[in-house]
């Protein structure tokens, strides 16, 4: 299959049957690839912020905490076994110089939140490419659980 399912900002999509997922513009945002190898079920979440403090939680995928948990529930509804799911993440860059220390560094806060939520949900993080000052494009293959990171002016990274 040549078509790729595009995951927008504050979005999530699941794929199987060899489909590929792709998300663009991972600056301070983080792309979280979740994979269940027995089912060859892949999910890609593109989160923007670390915690959902929004009244009414209109978009769970905008936030690390609700985005990861909602995706895990949806994977389990498709038969995924929580203990078999692994995670790979990218993004969390510092795209702008903002005063305020770590409070101004949303990429770092996103990364810390994703790590914490994955630990709390007992999901093993097997690979990451976070931090720095570059935006990333992340592609993920449901057939293999592998992917690619592309960034302007930098070599392609296979994961």
C-alpha positions as CSV (number, residue, x, y, z in Angstrom):
1,X,0.0,0.0,0.0
2,X,1.5,3.3,-1.0
3,X,-0.9,5.7,0.6
4,X,-0.1,7.1,4.0
5,X,-2.6,8.1,6.6
6,X,-1.9,11.7,7.6
7,X,-2.0,12.5,11.3
8,X,-2.7,16.1,11.9
9,X,-1.7,18.3,14.9
10,X,-3.7,17.2,18.0
11,X,-4.8,14.1,16.1
12,X,-4.5,10.3,16.2
13,X,-4.9,7.6,13.6
14,X,-4.5,3.8,13.8
15,X,-3.2,1.6,11.0
16,X,-3.0,-2.1,10.2
17,X,-2.6,-4.3,7.1
18,X,0.7,-2.7,6.2
19,X,-0.6,0.9,6.2
20,X,1.8,3.7,7.0
21,X,1.1,6.7,9.2
22,X,2.8,10.1,8.8
23,X,2.8,13.3,10.8
24,X,4.4,16.6,10.0
25,X,5.6,19.7,11.9
26,X,6.8,18.1,15.1
27,X,8.5,21.1,16.6
28,X,7.6,21.4,20.3
29,X,4.9,18.8,19.7
30,X,5.6,15.1,20.1
31,X,4.7,12.2,17.9
32,X,4.0,9.0,19.8
33,X,4.1,5.8,17.9
34,X,2.4,2.9,19.7
35,X,2.7,-0.6,18.3
36,X,1.3,-4.0,19.1
37,X,3.4,-6.5,17.2
38,X,1.1,-9.6,17.3
39,X,-1.7,-7.6,15.6
40,X,0.6,-5.4,13.7
41,X,-1.5,-2.6,15.0
42,X,0.1,0.9,14.9
43,X,-1.2,4.2,16.3
44,X,0.4,7.6,15.9
45,X,-0.6,10.5,18.2
46,X,0.5,14.1,17.6
47,X,0.2,15.9,20.9
48,X,0.7,19.6,21.4
49,X,0.6,20.1,25.2
50,X,1.7,18.1,28.3
51,X,-1.6,18.0,30.3
52,X,-5.3,18.4,29.7
53,X,-6.5,21.3,31.8
54,X,-9.3,22.2,29.3
55,X,-12.8,22.1,30.7
56,X,-14.9,19.6,28.9
57,X,-11.8,18.0,27.2
58,X,-12.9,18.7,23.7
59,X,-9.9,17.1,22.0
60,X,-8.1,14.4,24.0
61,X,-5.4,14.1,21.4
62,X,-4.1,17.7,21.9
63,X,-2.6,16.6,25.3
64,X,-0.1,14.0,26.3
65,X,-2.0,12.6,29.2
66,X,-5.4,12.2,27.6
67,X,-4.0,11.5,24.1
68,X,-1.9,8.5,25.2
69,X,-4.6,7.0,27.4
70,X,-7.4,7.4,24.8
71,X,-5.2,5.8,22.2
72,X,-4.3,2.9,24.4
73,X,-8.0,2.3,25.1
74,X,-8.8,2.3,21.4
75,X,-6.0,-0.1,20.7
76,X,-7.3,-2.4,23.4
77,X,-10.8,-2.3,21.9
78,X,-9.2,-3.7,18.7
79,X,-7.7,-6.6,20.7
80,X,-4.2,-5.2,21.5
81,X,-2.6,-6.5,24.7
82,X,-1.3,-3.7,26.9
83,X,1.8,-5.6,28.0
84,X,2.8,-6.1,24.3
85,X,2.5,-2.4,23.3
86,X,5.7,-0.4,22.8
87,X,6.3,3.3,22.2
88,X,8.6,5.3,20.0
89,X,8.6,9.1,20.3
90,X,10.0,12.2,18.4
91,X,9.7,15.9,18.7
92,X,9.8,18.1,21.8
93,X,12.2,20.6,20.2
94,X,12.8,24.1,21.5
95,X,11.6,26.1,18.5
96,X,11.7,29.6,20.0
97,X,13.8,31.3,22.6
98,X,11.4,32.2,25.4
99,X,12.2,33.6,28.8
100,X,10.8,31.7,31.8
101,X,13.2,28.8,32.0
102,X,11.6,25.4,31.6
103,X,8.1,26.9,31.7
104,X,8.9,28.6,28.4
105,X,10.3,25.4,26.9
106,X,7.0,23.6,26.0
107,X,9.0,20.9,24.0
108,X,10.8,19.8,27.2
109,X,7.6,19.9,29.2
110,X,5.9,17.8,26.5
111,X,8.7,15.3,26.6
112,X,8.7,15.0,30.4
113,X,4.9,14.5,30.4
114,X,5.0,11.8,27.7
115,X,7.7,9.9,29.6
116,X,5.7,10.1,32.8
117,X,2.4,9.0,31.2
118,X,4.1,6.1,29.4
119,X,5.7,5.0,32.7
120,X,2.3,5.3,34.5
121,X,0.6,3.3,31.8
122,X,3.4,0.7,31.9
123,X,4.2,1.2,28.2
124,X,7.8,0.4,27.3
125,X,9.6,3.3,25.5
126,X,12.0,1.6,23.1
127,X,13.3,4.6,21.0
128,X,13.2,8.4,21.1
129,X,14.5,11.4,19.2
130,X,13.5,14.4,21.3
131,X,14.8,17.9,22.0
132,X,17.1,20.0,19.9
133,X,15.9,22.9,17.8
134,X,14.7,21.2,14.6
135,X,11.2,20.3,13.4
136,X,10.7,16.7,12.4
137,X,8.4,14.6,10.1
138,X,7.7,11.1,11.5
139,X,6.6,8.2,9.4
140,X,5.5,4.8,11.0
141,X,4.9,1.4,9.2
142,X,2.3,-0.9,10.7
143,X,3.7,-3.9,8.9
144,X,7.1,-3.7,10.8
145,X,6.7,-1.2,13.7
146,X,9.6,0.7,12.2
147,X,9.7,4.3,11.0
148,X,11.7,7.2,9.7
149,X,12.4,10.7,10.9
150,X,13.1,13.4,8.3
151,X,14.3,17.0,9.1
152,X,15.3,19.7,6.7
153,X,19.1,19.7,6.3
154,X,19.7,16.6,8.5
155,X,20.3,13.0,7.5
156,X,17.2,10.7,7.6
157,X,16.9,8.6,10.8
158,X,15.5,5.0,10.7
159,X,14.0,3.7,13.9
